[in-house]
Amino acid sequence: MSDLKTVVSINGEYSKRNLTVFDIQSLKGQRQLTKTLPFSPEEAAAAEEAGIETLNVRYNPERPELAADIRKAAPDTFMTFAMPMNVAKSSYEVLNACFNAMELGADSIMCGGWSLDFVEVAAKSGLPVEGHVGLVPRKSTWTGGLKAVGKTFAQAEQLFLDLRHLEEAGAWAVEIEVVPQNILNVLVKNSNLVVTSIGSGKADIQFLFAEDILGDSKNRYPRHSKQYANLQIMRDRLQLERVTAFKGYINEVKSDIFPSKEHLVQADPKVERRLVELIEKTIYSKRKRTKS
């Protein structure tokens, strides 16, 4: 990537990034950025090489290794660490989790399931915090399950209020998930937050999971997604190749075909003869001692 910016983490480490919070805020309304959520370091590295500008990473404080590996795989890309809803049950736990994530290399923190109080605690500590409204899967019981949110006036009004409350709490950005496109258009124009859209139409940042982009899932893909590859078919073929190879190995072992001459090494026949002579002498001596 060109034009990388030098940034310093909260623990004083220097790094390079393609974008900063300031840059992304400055681009609001100017051009749309792209975002994906990689599930492996390989996907993260591919996303960075391809030029995807921002990444979401699932962060588990109890097992931070994957997030750390993804950070290393895409060192130059602006990266948001998404916190589990149940990671924090107090203000202390909020700050502890957030600072640990920032020390690991996060550029921003997403806390879609947290209360506004927790968002405010993190924001007042100087941390870049992002919210999550619309279809929030872990809160979907409140909105009728996994379906669009904002089709009624009451829901649309609540979305607007949610954005206002996030702004007041100190958030700088928000993910809006599966909201009607025309409602999203109104919300984006009337909010100072940087809006990431997933399944909701055009916004400041367009978001799609890596497994959806890559066609890498056994599950049914959501309607809002599009597949640009079909890795699952490749994985299925690869698994079939594994099974076929193992069966071939078993058959050849049982049929005394493997290992064959080309897979083996031979010692000099003289070495073999000397070994046989040694063994015969050893056995003869042992028998002689036994008889006596």
C-alpha positions as CSV (number, residue, x, y, z in Angstrom):
1,M,0.0,0.0,0.0
2,S,1.2,3.5,-0.7
3,D,0.8,6.7,1.4
4,L,0.9,4.8,4.7
5,K,0.5,6.8,7.8
6,T,2.7,6.4,10.9
7,V,0.7,5.7,14.1
8,V,1.7,5.0,17.6
9,S,-0.3,2.5,19.7
10,I,-1.3,3.1,23.3
11,N,1.7,1.1,24.4
12,G,4.1,3.3,22.4
13,E,4.8,1.0,19.4
14,Y,5.2,2.6,16.0
15,S,3.2,1.1,13.1
16,K,2.1,2.0,9.6
17,R,-1.6,2.2,8.5
18,N,-3.4,2.9,5.3
19,L,-6.1,4.9,7.2
20,T,-6.6,6.5,10.5
21,V,-9.9,7.5,12.3
22,F,-9.3,11.0,11.1
23,D,-8.9,9.9,7.5
24,I,-12.1,7.9,7.6
25,Q,-14.1,10.7,9.2
26,S,-12.7,13.1,6.5
27,L,-13.9,10.7,3.8
28,K,-17.5,10.6,5.0
29,G,-19.7,11.5,2.1
30,Q,-16.8,11.7,-0.3
31,R,-16.3,8.1,-1.3
32,Q,-17.3,4.6,-0.1
33,L,-14.7,2.4,1.5
34,T,-14.7,-1.4,1.7
35,K,-14.6,-3.7,4.7
36,T,-14.6,-7.4,5.3
37,L,-14.3,-9.8,8.3
38,P,-11.6,-12.4,7.8
39,F,-11.7,-15.6,9.7
40,S,-8.0,-16.5,9.2
41,P,-4.7,-14.8,8.7
42,E,-4.6,-16.1,5.1
43,E,-7.9,-14.3,4.4
44,A,-6.6,-11.1,6.1
45,A,-3.4,-11.1,4.1
46,A,-5.4,-11.7,0.9
47,A,-7.8,-8.8,1.7
48,E,-4.9,-6.4,2.4
49,E,-3.1,-7.4,-0.8
50,A,-6.3,-7.0,-2.8
51,G,-6.8,-3.5,-1.4
52,I,-9.8,-3.8,1.0
53,E,-9.4,-0.7,3.1
54,T,-10.8,-1.7,6.5
55,L,-11.2,-5.0,8.4
56,N,-13.3,-6.2,11.3
57,V,-11.8,-8.9,13.5
58,R,-13.6,-10.9,16.1
59,Y,-11.8,-10.5,19.4
60,N,-12.0,-13.0,22.2
61,P,-10.1,-11.8,25.3
62,E,-9.7,-15.3,26.5
63,R,-8.1,-16.5,23.3
64,P,-6.5,-13.4,21.6
65,E,-4.1,-15.4,19.5
66,L,-6.3,-15.4,16.3
67,A,-6.8,-11.7,16.4
68,A,-3.1,-11.2,17.0
69,D,-2.3,-13.4,14.0
70,I,-4.7,-11.6,11.8
71,R,-3.2,-8.3,12.9
72,K,0.3,-9.6,11.9
73,A,-1.1,-10.9,8.5
74,A,-2.5,-7.5,7.6
75,P,-0.2,-5.1,9.4
76,D,-1.0,-2.0,7.3
77,T,-4.8,-2.2,7.2
78,F,-7.1,-0.2,9.5
79,M,-8.6,-2.8,11.8
80,T,-11.6,-2.8,14.2
81,F,-11.7,-5.4,16.9
82,A,-15.3,-6.5,17.6
83,M,-16.0,-7.3,21.2
84,P,-18.2,-10.2,22.4
85,M,-21.4,-8.9,24.0
86,N,-20.6,-10.7,27.3
87,V,-17.0,-9.8,27.6
88,A,-17.7,-6.9,30.0
89,K,-20.1,-6.7,33.0
90,S,-18.6,-3.6,34.6
91,S,-16.8,-0.4,33.6
92,Y,-13.5,-1.9,34.8
93,E,-14.0,-4.9,32.5
94,V,-14.9,-2.6,29.6
95,L,-11.7,-0.7,29.9
96,N,-9.6,-3.8,30.6
97,A,-10.9,-5.5,27.4
98,C,-10.6,-2.4,25.3
99,F,-7.0,-1.5,26.3
100,N,-5.9,-5.1,25.9
101,A,-7.3,-5.1,22.3
102,M,-5.7,-1.8,21.5
103,E,-2.3,-3.0,22.8
104,L,-2.7,-6.0,20.5
105,G,-3.0,-3.7,17.5
106,A,-6.7,-2.7,17.2
107,D,-7.3,0.7,15.6
108,S,-10.9,0.9,16.8
109,I,-13.2,-1.0,19.1
110,M,-16.7,-2.3,18.1
111,C,-19.0,-3.0,21.0
112,G,-22.4,-3.5,19.4
113,G,-23.9,-5.4,22.2
114,W,-22.8,-3.0,25.0
115,S,-24.9,-0.5,26.8
116,L,-24.5,3.2,26.1
117,D,-22.9,3.6,29.5
118,F,-20.2,1.2,28.5
119,V,-19.7,3.0,25.1
120,E,-19.3,6.2,27.0
121,V,-16.8,4.8,29.5
122,A,-14.6,3.6,26.6
123,A,-15.0,6.8,24.6
124,K,-14.2,9.1,27.5
125,S,-11.0,7.1,28.0
126,G,-9.9,8.3,24.5
127,L,-10.6,5.1,22.7
128,P,-12.2,5.0,19.2
129,V,-15.5,3.2,19.7
130,E,-18.1,2.0,17.2
131,G,-21.7,1.0,17.8
132,H,-24.0,-1.4,16.1
133,V,-27.7,-0.9,15.3
134,G,-30.4,-2.4,13.1
135,L,-30.3,-6.2,13.1
136,V,-27.9,-7.0,15.9
137,P,-28.0,-10.8,15.9
138,R,-27.4,-11.2,19.6
139,K,-30.2,-8.9,20.3
140,S,-32.5,-10.1,17.6
141,T,-35.2,-11.3,20.0
142,W,-36.1,-7.7,20.5
143,T,-36.6,-7.1,16.8
144,G,-38.4,-10.3,15.8
145,G,-35.5,-12.5,14.8
146,L,-33.1,-12.4,12.0
147,K,-34.9,-10.1,9.6
148,A,-34.8,-6.5,8.5
149,V,-35.2,-3.7,11.0
150,G,-36.7,-0.3,10.1
151,K,-39.7,-1.2,8.0
152,T,-42.1,0.4,10.4
153,F,-42.0,4.1,11.5
154,A,-41.5,3.1,15.1
155,Q,-38.4,1.1,14.2
156,A,-37.1,3.8,11.8
157,E,-37.5,6.4,14.5
158,Q,-35.7,4.2,17.0
159,L,-32.8,3.8,14.6
160,F,-32.5,7.5,14.4
161,L,-32.6,7.8,18.2
162,D,-30.0,5.0,18.5
163,L,-27.6,6.9,16.3
164,R,-28.2,10.2,18.3
165,H,-27.5,8.3,21.6
166,L,-24.3,6.8,20.2
167,E,-23.1,10.2,19.1
168,E,-23.9,11.6,22.6
169,A,-22.0,8.7,24.2
170,G,-18.9,9.5,22.2
171,A,-18.9,6.9,19.4
172,W,-17.3,7.9,16.2
173,A,-18.8,5.2,13.9
174,V,-21.6,2.7,13.7
175,E,-22.5,-0.5,11.8
176,I,-26.0,-0.5,10.5
177,E,-27.2,-4.0,9.6
178,V,-30.1,-5.1,7.4
179,V,-32.0,-1.9,7.3
180,P,-34.2,-0.8,4.3
181,Q,-32.0,1.1,1.8
182,N,-34.2,4.2,1.7
183,I,-34.2,4.4,5.5
184,L,-30.4,4.0,5.6
185,N,-30.0,6.9,3.1
186,V,-31.9,9.2,5.4
187,L,-29.9,8.1,8.5
188,V,-26.5,8.4,6.8
189,K,-27.3,12.0,5.7
190,N,-28.5,13.0,9.2
191,S,-25.7,11.5,11.3
192,N,-22.2,12.6,12.0
193,L,-21.2,9.0,12.6
194,V,-19.2,7.1,10.0
195,V,-21.7,4.5,8.9
196,T,-20.7,1.0,7.9
197,S,-23.5,-0.8,6.0
198,I,-24.0,-4.5,5.9
199,G,-27.1,-5.5,3.9
200,S,-28.5,-2.0,4.0
201,G,-27.3,-0.3,0.9
202,K,-24.6,2.4,0.2
203,A,-23.0,4.1,3.1
204,D,-19.6,5.4,4.1
205,I,-18.2,1.9,4.3
206,Q,-19.6,-1.2,2.6
207,F,-19.2,-4.4,4.7
208,L,-19.4,-8.1,3.8
209,F,-18.0,-11.2,5.6
210,A,-15.1,-12.9,4.0
211,E,-16.9,-16.2,3.9
212,D,-19.7,-14.6,1.9
213,I,-17.4,-13.0,-0.6
214,L,-15.3,-16.2,-1.0
215,G,-18.3,-18.6,-1.1
216,D,-16.7,-20.4,1.8
217,S,-19.6,-21.8,3.9
218,K,-21.7,-24.9,4.1
219,N,-24.6,-22.8,5.4
220,R,-27.1,-20.8,3.3
221,Y,-25.7,-17.4,2.4
222,P,-27.7,-14.4,3.6
223,R,-29.7,-12.6,0.9
224,H,-27.7,-9.4,1.3
225,S,-24.5,-11.2,0.4
226,K,-22.8,-12.0,-2.9
227,Q,-20.3,-14.7,-3.7
228,Y,-17.3,-13.8,-5.9
229,A,-15.7,-17.3,-5.6
230,N,-16.7,-20.8,-4.6
231,L,-14.1,-22.0,-2.1
232,Q,-16.6,-24.4,-0.6
233,I,-16.7,-26.5,-3.8
234,M,-12.9,-26.5,-3.8
235,R,-12.9,-27.6,-0.2
236,D,-15.3,-30.4,-1.0
237,R,-13.2,-31.5,-3.9
238,L,-10.1,-31.3,-1.7
239,Q,-11.7,-33.5,1.0
240,L,-12.7,-36.0,-1.7
241,E,-9.1,-36.1,-2.9
242,R,-8.0,-36.7,0.7
243,V,-10.4,-39.7,1.1
244,T,-9.4,-41.1,-2.3
245,A,-5.7,-40.9,-1.4
246,F,-6.1,-42.6,2.0
247,K,-8.1,-45.4,0.3
248,G,-5.4,-45.9,-2.3
249,Y,-2.7,-46.0,0.5
250,I,-4.7,-48.7,2.4
251,N,-5.3,-50.8,-0.7
252,E,-1.6,-50.8,-1.7
253,V,-0.4,-51.7,1.9
254,K,-2.9,-54.5,2.1
255,S,-1.8,-55.8,-1.4
256,D,1.9,-55.5,-0.6
257,I,2.4,-53.0,-3.4
258,F,3.6,-50.2,-1.0
259,P,6.3,-49.8,-0.1
260,S,8.0,-50.9,-3.4
261,K,11.6,-50.9,-4.5
262,E,11.8,-47.2,-5.4
263,H,10.6,-46.2,-1.9
264,L,13.3,-48.2,-0.1
265,V,17.1,-48.1,0.4
266,Q,19.5,-51.0,0.5
267,A,22.7,-51.5,2.5
268,D,25.8,-53.1,0.9
269,P,25.3,-56.9,0.8
270,K,28.6,-57.2,2.7
271,V,27.1,-55.3,5.6
272,E,24.0,-57.6,5.6
273,R,26.2,-60.7,5.6
274,R,28.4,-59.5,8.5
275,L,25.2,-58.7,10.5
276,V,23.9,-62.2,9.9
277,E,27.2,-63.7,10.9
278,L,27.2,-61.6,14.1
279,I,23.7,-62.6,15.0
280,E,24.4,-66.3,14.3
281,K,27.6,-66.2,16.5
282,T,25.7,-64.4,19.3
283,I,22.8,-67.0,19.2
284,Y,25.3,-69.9,19.1
285,S,27.3,-68.6,22.0
286,K,24.1,-68.0,24.0
287,R,22.9,-71.6,23.3
288,K,26.3,-73.0,24.3
289,R,26.2,-71.1,27.6
290,T,22.7,-72.4,28.3
291,K,23.6,-76.0,27.7
292,S,26.7,-75.8,30.0
